[in-house]
Amino acid sequence: MAALTRVLVIASLLLVLSLHLLQVVQADQLQGTNAQSPLSPTIDCAAACATRCGESKRPNLCKRSCGSCCFRCQCVPPGTSGNYEACPCYASIITRGNKPKCP
């Protein structure tokens, strides 16, 4: 009788743990459909920065700094200058000298 009770308790615990694990996996899958991986860019930073730096006097420097800002923020303001309100993250990145990093 004690062995049967022990088996039922263990089986019940395994069932509860299995159901909990299933619920966790389903929740992760639902979040995964809406979330982007931080390592995979959602925009083409090279193309966006080529447009942004199209009229720059130092295009290589501009594209390099724009690219790092784009990779971090996943956005580049439209046009060749200004329009920082379209991408607040891009506008908030500064250098060690407290100057704007992103062109």
C-alpha positions as CSV (number, residue, x, y, z in Angstrom):
1,M,0.0,0.0,0.0
2,A,2.8,2.4,0.9
3,A,4.6,1.6,-2.4
4,L,1.5,2.3,-4.4
5,T,1.0,5.7,-2.6
6,R,4.6,6.6,-3.3
7,V,4.3,5.7,-7.0
8,L,1.1,7.8,-7.3
9,V,2.8,10.8,-5.6
10,I,5.8,10.6,-7.9
11,A,3.6,10.2,-10.9
12,S,1.6,13.2,-9.9
13,L,4.7,15.3,-9.4
14,L,6.0,14.3,-12.8
15,L,2.7,15.2,-14.4
16,V,2.7,18.7,-12.7
17,L,6.3,19.3,-13.7
18,S,5.7,18.2,-17.3
19,L,2.7,20.5,-17.6
20,H,4.7,23.4,-16.2
21,L,7.5,22.8,-18.6
22,L,5.0,22.7,-21.5
23,Q,3.6,26.0,-20.4
24,V,7.0,27.6,-20.2
25,V,8.0,26.4,-23.7
26,Q,4.7,27.6,-25.2
27,A,5.2,31.1,-23.6
28,D,8.8,31.3,-25.0
29,Q,7.5,30.4,-28.5
30,L,4.9,33.1,-28.3
31,Q,7.4,35.7,-27.3
32,G,9.8,34.5,-30.0
33,T,7.3,35.2,-32.8
34,N,7.1,38.9,-31.8
35,A,10.6,39.6,-30.7
36,Q,13.7,40.2,-32.8
37,S,17.1,38.8,-31.9
38,P,19.4,41.6,-30.8
39,L,22.1,40.3,-33.0
40,S,20.1,40.3,-36.2
41,P,19.5,43.8,-37.6
42,T,15.9,44.6,-38.6
43,I,17.1,47.2,-41.1
44,D,19.8,47.3,-43.7
45,C,22.3,49.6,-41.9
46,A,24.7,49.8,-44.8
47,A,22.0,51.1,-47.2
48,A,20.6,53.5,-44.6
49,C,24.0,54.9,-43.7
50,A,24.9,55.2,-47.4
51,T,21.9,57.5,-47.8
52,R,22.6,59.3,-44.5
53,C,26.2,60.0,-45.4
54,G,25.6,60.7,-49.1
55,E,26.6,64.4,-48.9
56,S,29.3,64.0,-46.2
57,K,32.8,65.5,-46.7
58,R,34.2,62.4,-45.0
59,P,32.0,59.6,-46.2
60,N,34.1,56.7,-44.8
61,L,34.1,58.2,-41.3
62,C,30.4,59.0,-41.5
63,K,29.5,55.5,-42.6
64,R,31.6,53.9,-39.9
65,S,30.0,55.9,-37.1
66,C,26.6,55.7,-38.6
67,G,26.9,52.0,-38.9
68,S,27.8,51.5,-35.2
69,C,24.9,53.7,-34.2
70,C,22.5,51.9,-36.5
71,F,23.6,48.5,-35.2
72,R,22.9,49.6,-31.6
73,C,19.7,51.5,-32.2
74,Q,18.2,49.7,-35.3
75,C,17.2,53.0,-36.9
76,V,18.8,55.8,-38.8
77,P,17.0,59.2,-39.1
78,P,15.8,60.1,-42.6
79,G,17.7,62.5,-44.8
80,T,21.4,63.5,-44.8
81,S,21.3,65.5,-41.6
82,G,19.0,66.4,-38.7
83,N,15.7,64.7,-38.1
84,Y,17.0,63.2,-34.9
85,E,13.5,63.1,-33.4
86,A,12.7,60.1,-35.7
87,C,15.3,58.1,-33.8
88,P,15.9,59.2,-30.2
89,C,18.4,56.4,-29.5
90,Y,20.5,57.5,-32.4
91,A,20.5,61.1,-31.2
92,S,21.4,60.1,-27.6
93,I,24.7,58.3,-28.2
94,I,27.7,60.5,-27.4
95,T,31.5,60.2,-27.6
96,R,33.8,60.3,-24.6
97,G,34.2,64.0,-25.3
98,N,30.4,64.5,-24.8
99,K,29.8,65.2,-28.4
100,P,27.2,63.4,-30.6
101,K,28.7,60.2,-32.0
102,C,26.1,59.6,-34.7
103,P,26.1,61.7,-37.9
